[in-house]
Amino acid sequence: MASSVLPPRSGQQYTIHHGDYTSVVTELGATLRKLTFRGEDIIATWDPDRPVPCSNGQLLVPYPNRIADGVYTFEGNTYELPVDEHERNNAIHGYGYRAFWNLERLTDDAVTLTWRTGSMHGYPFDLSVKANFKLDDEGLTLTLDATNNDSIDAPWALAIHPWIANGFDGYGDEIDAQNAQCKVCIPARTHVTVDQRLLPVGTEPVDGTKYDLRKPTALTEQPFDDAWTDVERDPEGNTFATLTRPDGLTVSVGGDQSITSFQMCTGTGFPADKHPSGVAIEPQTAYANAFNTGRDLTVIKPGDTSTTALFIRADRS
């Protein structure tokens, strides 16, 4: 019997290039596994034949972050999702990352993958999702389109979960010290307060707190696993958070007007094998528990499409 060569567990690896940038996107979850600038990793990568360590580069659809108890009510109906953050009894990060996406188009500098939401009791809405990753002189642009094929409204929110590489190799507690040598800027006026389950309970102005990161600030006040909202925008309506490393490399991550918040996680206290060497900075269209609170939730009408553009860029001073 002729043997067949299996791809890695994360599926086909789609490599694209343009100028200073190279990117690898996986078939599993349309996950951004690798992004380099002039040959240097600017996001923490991972072995394509092993589980993703800590949501590295995953697309969080049809919702990012947490839903309390995996239960939500939308337009008068209550739905129950699988609980997959068992220690806090939350559903977390959607389920698009679990599926193998279909390749629609691959060129030298761009790849497009598609996915249709499965028929599940907790999210019975019929959406077609298209993810287009494109490199140009400025960096990576990821455009996500979600089209409602259904006859009813569909709730929708998204994020991407890159761990911005801190420029070091390290393990466990070493990474906190390495992150402390980096500076982060999150241009947002409001910090989201949470309970012990990391579910929102309110908001507060960042003024006078460790959460005021509107100017580049050394990460000496770890841990962080927090969200910020009321973001500030550039003249084009985009918003960007930045991480500047001690080697002079600055990585910017952000998105268009649909991005309403950022989540940042330093991974403090994570097990060494699940603690990427960097900082997760996630642009989001809505923060945790939006399916219950309705805060910044996108409602896609039948036949309509919701579009979000996300950006990752690098610059060396």
C-alpha positions in Angstrom: 0.0 0.0 0.0 1.4 3.4 -1.0 2.0 5.6 2.0 0.6 9.2 2.1 2.3 12.1 3.7 0.1 13.9 6.1 0.4 17.7 6.7 1.1 19.0 10.2 -1.8 18.7 12.7 -2.6 22.4 12.1 -3.2 21.6 8.4 -1.7 23.1 5.3 0.7 26.0 5.9 0.2 28.9 3.6 3.3 31.1 3.2 3.1 34.6 1.7 5.8 37.2 1.2 6.1 40.9 0.4 9.2 43.1 0.8 10.4 42.9 4.5 7.5 40.7 5.6 6.8 36.9 5.5 3.7 35.3 7.0 2.4 31.8 7.6 -1.3 31.1 8.0 -2.6 27.6 8.9 -5.5 25.7 7.5 -6.7 25.1 11.0 -8.6 28.1 12.3 -7.1 30.4 9.6 -4.5 31.1 12.4 -1.6 33.5 11.9 1.2 31.1 13.0 4.2 33.2 11.9 4.9 36.8 10.9 8.4 38.0 10.4 10.0 41.4 9.6 13.4 41.3 7.9 13.7 37.7 8.9 12.9 38.3 12.6 9.8 37.0 14.4 7.5 39.8 15.4 4.9 37.5 16.9 5.6 34.4 19.0 5.3 31.4 16.7 4.7 27.7 17.5 5.2 24.2 16.3 2.6 23.4 13.5 2.4 19.8 14.7 1.5 20.6 18.3 -1.5 22.3 19.9 -1.4 26.1 19.8 0.2 27.1 23.2 -2.0 30.0 24.2 -4.3 31.1 21.4 -1.3 32.4 19.5 -2.4 34.2 16.4 -5.9 32.7 16.5 -9.0 34.3 15.1 -11.6 34.6 17.8 -15.0 34.3 16.1 -17.9 34.5 16.4 -17.0 36.1 19.7 -13.7 36.9 21.5 -12.9 36.4 25.2 -15.5 35.1 27.6 -19.2 34.4 27.9 -20.4 33.8 31.5 -21.4 30.2 32.1 -21.5 29.7 28.3 -25.1 31.1 28.4 -26.5 34.1 26.6 -29.8 35.6 25.6 -30.2 37.2 22.2 -33.4 38.7 20.9 -35.5 36.8 23.4 -33.9 33.4 22.9 -31.5 31.8 25.3 -28.5 29.7 24.0 -26.0 27.5 25.7 -22.4 27.1 24.4 -19.9 24.5 25.5 -17.9 25.6 28.6 -14.2 25.4 27.7 -12.6 27.5 30.4 -13.5 25.1 33.1 -11.8 26.7 36.0 -13.9 29.9 35.6 -17.0 28.2 34.0 -16.9 30.3 30.9 -17.1 29.7 27.2 -14.1 31.4 25.6 -12.8 32.6 22.3 -15.5 31.4 20.0 -15.0 28.2 18.0 -13.7 29.2 14.6 -10.2 28.2 15.7 -11.3 24.6 16.0 -12.3 24.2 12.3 -10.3 23.6 9.2 -10.9 26.5 6.8 -11.2 26.2 3.1 -8.6 27.8 0.8 -10.2 30.1 -1.7 -7.1 31.9 -3.1 -3.4 31.9 -2.7 -0.9 34.3 -4.3 2.6 35.4 -3.5 1.5 38.1 -1.1 -2.0 37.1 0.0 -4.1 34.2 1.1 -7.9 33.9 1.5 -9.6 31.3 3.6 -13.3 30.7 4.3 -15.4 29.0 6.9 -19.1 28.5 7.5 -20.4 28.3 11.0 -21.5 24.9 12.0 -25.0 24.0 13.1 -24.7 24.0 16.9 -27.4 24.7 19.5 -25.3 27.4 21.2 -24.8 29.3 18.0 -27.4 28.2 15.4 -26.8 31.2 13.1 -25.7 30.6 9.5 -22.7 32.8 8.7 -20.1 32.6 6.0 -16.8 34.1 7.1 -13.9 35.1 4.8 -10.4 35.9 6.1 -8.1 37.6 3.6 -4.5 38.0 4.8 -2.4 40.4 2.6 1.1 41.7 2.9 2.3 45.0 1.5 5.0 47.6 2.3 3.3 48.6 5.5 2.8 45.1 6.9 -0.1 42.7 7.3 -3.7 43.6 6.7 -6.3 41.0 7.6 -9.8 41.7 6.3 -12.6 39.6 7.9 -16.1 39.5 6.2 -19.0 37.8 7.9 -22.1 37.4 5.8 -25.5 36.3 7.4 -27.0 33.6 5.2 -29.9 33.2 7.6 -33.4 34.6 7.8 -32.8 35.9 11.4 -30.4 38.4 12.9 -27.0 37.0 14.1 -24.8 38.3 17.0 -21.2 38.8 16.1 -17.9 40.0 17.5 -14.3 39.2 16.8 -10.6 39.6 17.7 -7.2 38.3 16.8 -4.9 37.0 19.5 -1.2 37.6 18.5 1.5 37.4 21.1 3.9 40.2 20.2 7.4 38.7 20.5 9.5 40.5 23.1 12.8 39.9 21.3 14.1 37.3 23.8 14.0 33.6 24.3 12.9 32.5 27.7 10.7 30.3 29.8 8.2 30.8 32.7 9.0 33.6 35.1 11.9 34.8 32.9 9.4 36.2 30.5 7.9 38.6 33.0 11.4 40.2 33.5 11.9 40.3 29.7 8.5 41.9 29.1 9.3 44.5 31.8 12.0 45.8 29.4 9.4 46.5 26.8 7.1 49.6 26.5 3.5 49.4 25.6 1.1 52.1 24.4 -2.7 51.4 24.4 -4.5 54.5 23.2 -7.7 54.1 25.3 -9.3 56.3 27.9 -11.2 53.6 29.9 -10.2 50.4 31.7 -12.7 47.5 32.0 -13.0 46.2 35.6 -13.6 42.5 36.1 -14.4 39.9 38.7 -12.4 36.8 39.7 -13.8 35.1 36.6 -12.4 37.9 34.4 -15.9 38.9 33.5 -16.7 42.7 33.2 -18.4 44.4 36.1 -17.9 48.0 35.1 -15.4 50.6 33.7 -13.2 53.3 35.1 -11.1 56.2 33.7 -7.5 55.3 33.2 -6.3 58.6 34.6 -3.9 58.2 37.5 -3.9 54.4 37.4 -1.5 51.8 36.1 -3.9 51.3 33.3 -3.1 54.7 31.7 -1.0 53.4 28.8 -1.7 56.3 26.4 2.0 57.0 26.3 4.7 54.3 25.9 5.0 52.8 29.3 7.4 50.1 30.6 5.6 46.9 31.6 6.8 47.0 35.2 3.3 46.7 36.7 2.5 43.2 35.6 0.3 41.1 35.7 -2.1 42.4 33.1 -5.1 40.4 31.7 -7.3 43.4 31.0 -9.4 45.2 28.4 -9.4 48.9 27.5 -12.1 50.8 25.6 -13.0 54.3 24.4 -10.0 54.0 22.1 -8.3 57.0 20.4 -8.1 57.0 16.6 -5.9 58.5 13.9 -7.3 60.8 11.2 -8.3 57.7 9.1 -10.4 56.3 12.0 -7.9 53.5 12.8 -6.6 52.7 16.2 -3.2 51.1 17.0 -1.6 49.7 20.2 2.2 49.4 20.1 4.9 47.3 21.8 8.5 48.7 21.7 11.3 46.3 22.4 14.6 47.2 24.0 16.3 46.3 20.6 14.4 49.3 19.0 11.7 47.3 17.2 8.2 48.6 17.5 5.3 46.4 16.6 1.8 48.0 16.0 -1.4 46.1 16.1 -4.8 47.6 15.6 -7.8 47.9 13.2 -10.4 50.1 11.6 -13.4 51.9 13.0 -15.0 48.6 14.0 -12.3 48.0 16.6 -13.7 49.3 19.9 -11.3 47.8 22.5 -8.0 46.1 23.2 -7.2 43.2 25.5 -3.7 42.8 26.8 -2.4 39.7 28.6 1.2 39.4 29.9 0.8 35.7 30.7 2.1 36.2 34.2 2.0 32.9 36.2 1.2 30.8 33.1 2.8 27.4 33.0 6.2 27.6 31.2 5.0 25.5 28.2 2.0 27.8 27.7 3.7 31.1 28.2 4.8 32.6 24.9 7.8 34.9 25.0 5.9 38.1 24.6 2.7 40.0 25.3 -0.7 39.3 23.8 -2.3 42.5 22.4 -5.7 41.8 20.9 -7.8 44.4 18.9 -11.4 43.5 19.5 -14.8 44.7 18.1 -16.2 43.9 21.6 -14.8 42.9 24.9 -15.8 40.0 27.2 -19.4 38.9 27.7 -20.7 41.1 24.9 -23.3 38.4 23.9 -24.9 39.1 27.3 -24.2 42.8 27.9 -24.8 43.9 24.3 -21.9 46.3 24.7 -20.4 47.0 21.2 -22.1 43.8 19.9 -22.5 43.7 16.1 -25.9 42.4 14.9 -25.7 41.2 11.3 -29.1 41.4 9.5 -30.1 38.6 7.0 -28.2 39.1 3.8 -25.8 41.7 5.3 -22.0 41.5 5.7 -20.0 42.9 8.6 -16.4 43.8 7.6 -13.4 44.4 9.9 -9.8 45.3 8.9 -7.0 44.4 11.3 -3.3 45.5 11.0 0.1 44.3 12.2 3.1 46.4 11.3 6.7 46.7 12.4 9.3 49.5 12.4 12.9 49.6 13.6 14.2 52.9 15.0 
